[in-house]
Amino acid sequence: MRLETNGVKDLLSVKEIKTFPNPTVNQLNVSFNAEKQDNLHFDLYNLDGQLIKSIQKSVNSGLNTIEINTTDVISGVYYLSIKDSKNNVHSEPITIVK
């Protein structure tokens, strides 16, 4: 079953995405439920759209938590993009403070 919001299907293979702590200092945790085993890309972009950090992880179905080291990222507002193997994308703002 797929959920629909405003007529747009939610196709991303992960649900219940939580990022914490936000704002963060040195490590961002991303927790989510994966509908199936998948390879996910976690990309951090600055507000100019430049790719700052990219991580690829293989995840199992069920609850997963990914740790993203942000010690080398300067303070600012970023967008975390999560992309599954079918190129479905979820993005959300992340604030990093030093």
Solvent accessible surface area in square Angstrom, and as a share of the most:
residue,aa,sasa,rsa
1,M,213,0.95
2,R,111,0.40
3,L,103,0.51
4,E,105,0.47
5,T,91,0.53
6,N,148,0.76
7,G,64,0.61
8,V,106,0.61
9,K,116,0.49
10,D,55,0.29
11,L,82,0.41
12,L,8,0.04
13,S,6,0.04
14,V,3,0.02
15,K,41,0.17
16,E,117,0.52
17,I,33,0.17
18,K,124,0.52
19,T,22,0.13
20,F,87,0.36
21,P,71,0.44
22,N,66,0.34
23,P,81,0.51
24,T,1,0.01
25,V,74,0.42
26,N,75,0.39
27,Q,74,0.33
28,L,1,0.01
29,N,23,0.12
30,V,0,0.00
31,S,17,0.11
32,F,1,0.00
33,N,47,0.24
34,A,6,0.05
35,E,86,0.39
36,K,84,0.35
37,Q,126,0.56
38,D,10,0.05
39,N,73,0.37
40,L,0,0.00
41,H,61,0.27
42,F,2,0.01
43,D,17,0.09
44,L,3,0.01
45,Y,67,0.26
46,N,30,0.16
47,L,116,0.58
48,D,125,0.65
49,G,50,0.48
50,Q,108,0.48
51,L,96,0.48
52,I,73,0.37
53,K,42,0.18
54,S,65,0.42
55,I,40,0.20
56,Q,109,0.48
57,K,79,0.34
58,S,80,0.51
59,V,4,0.02
60,N,100,0.51
61,S,70,0.45
62,G,31,0.30
63,L,134,0.67
64,N,23,0.12
65,T,74,0.43
66,I,16,0.08
67,E,109,0.49
68,I,4,0.02
69,N,85,0.44
70,T,1,0.00
71,T,78,0.45
72,D,108,0.56
73,V,6,0.04
74,I,138,0.70
75,S,59,0.38
76,G,27,0.26
77,V,67,0.38
78,Y,10,0.04
79,Y,95,0.36
80,L,1,0.01
81,S,14,0.09
82,I,0,0.00
83,K,63,0.27
84,D,3,0.01
85,S,68,0.44
86,K,146,0.62
87,N,107,0.55
88,N,32,0.16
89,V,84,0.49
90,H,61,0.27
91,S,60,0.39
92,E,35,0.16
93,P,74,0.46
94,I,0,0.00
95,T,45,0.26
96,I,1,0.01
97,V,65,0.37
98,K,122,0.52
